[in-house]
Amino acid sequence: MSERVVTAHIPDDLAREVDRLAGQMDRPRGWIVKEALTRYVELERKRHAMTLEGLADVDAGRVVEHADIEAWAARVTNPKRRKQR
């Protein structure tokens, strides 16, 4: 896999935290940054896919009314209502 250098300016406290983690894990700073970026990019990729999936559900009419969600939440958070089901 080819690699590229990417430069970013980060706050001092974040840089210190990266240094601390690198020392704690006995890894180079670059490894910590690469790991963090990899996880962030994957999380954002999944979040985007889920957003598109949700929008497709809305377009297809697969929705739940707000009042139904409120009623469900009230049953879940109120033990007395849960017993009446």
C-alpha positions as CSV (number, residue, x, y, z in Angstrom):
1,M,0.0,0.0,0.0
2,S,1.4,3.4,-0.9
3,E,1.5,6.2,1.6
4,R,1.3,9.9,1.6
5,V,2.3,12.5,4.2
6,V,-0.6,14.6,5.4
7,T,0.0,17.6,7.6
8,A,-2.5,19.0,10.1
9,H,-2.3,21.7,12.7
10,I,-3.8,20.5,16.0
11,P,-4.2,22.1,19.4
12,D,-1.3,21.7,21.8
13,D,-3.3,19.7,24.3
14,L,-4.3,17.2,21.6
15,A,-0.7,16.8,20.5
16,R,0.3,16.2,24.1
17,E,-2.4,13.5,24.4
18,V,-1.1,11.8,21.3
19,D,2.4,11.9,22.7
20,R,1.1,10.5,26.0
21,L,-0.7,7.6,24.2
22,A,2.2,6.9,22.0
23,G,4.5,6.5,25.0
24,Q,1.9,4.5,26.9
25,M,1.3,2.1,24.0
26,D,5.0,2.1,23.0
27,R,4.0,3.1,19.4
28,P,5.1,6.0,17.2
29,R,3.0,9.1,17.1
30,G,2.3,8.4,13.4
31,W,0.7,5.1,14.3
32,I,-1.6,6.7,16.8
33,V,-2.7,9.4,14.3
34,K,-3.1,6.8,11.5
35,E,-5.2,4.6,13.8
36,A,-7.4,7.5,14.8
37,L,-7.9,8.7,11.3
38,T,-8.7,5.2,10.1
39,R,-11.4,4.8,12.7
40,Y,-12.8,8.3,12.1
41,V,-13.1,7.8,8.4
42,E,-14.8,4.4,8.9
43,L,-17.2,5.9,11.4
44,E,-18.1,8.7,9.0
45,R,-18.5,6.2,6.1
46,K,-21.0,4.2,8.2
47,R,-22.8,7.3,9.4
48,H,-23.3,8.5,5.9
49,A,-24.6,5.1,4.7
50,M,-27.0,5.0,7.6
51,T,-28.2,8.5,6.8
52,L,-28.8,7.5,3.1
53,E,-30.7,4.3,4.4
54,G,-32.9,6.5,6.6
55,L,-33.7,8.9,3.8
56,A,-34.6,6.0,1.6
57,D,-36.9,4.7,4.3
58,V,-38.6,8.1,4.5
59,D,-39.0,8.2,0.7
60,A,-40.6,4.7,0.9
61,G,-43.0,5.8,3.6
62,R,-41.4,3.6,6.3
63,V,-41.7,6.1,9.2
64,V,-43.1,6.1,12.7
65,E,-45.2,9.0,13.9
66,H,-43.7,11.3,16.6
67,A,-46.6,10.7,18.9
68,D,-46.1,6.9,18.7
69,I,-42.4,7.4,19.7
70,E,-43.4,9.6,22.6
71,A,-45.9,7.0,23.8
72,W,-43.3,4.3,23.6
73,A,-40.7,6.3,25.4
74,A,-43.2,7.1,28.2
75,R,-43.9,3.4,28.6
76,V,-40.2,2.5,28.7
77,T,-39.3,5.2,31.3
78,N,-42.4,4.9,33.5
79,P,-42.6,1.5,35.2
80,K,-46.3,1.9,36.2
81,R,-47.3,2.2,32.5
82,R,-45.1,-0.7,31.6
83,K,-47.1,-3.0,33.9
84,Q,-50.4,-1.9,32.4
85,R,-49.5,-3.3,28.9
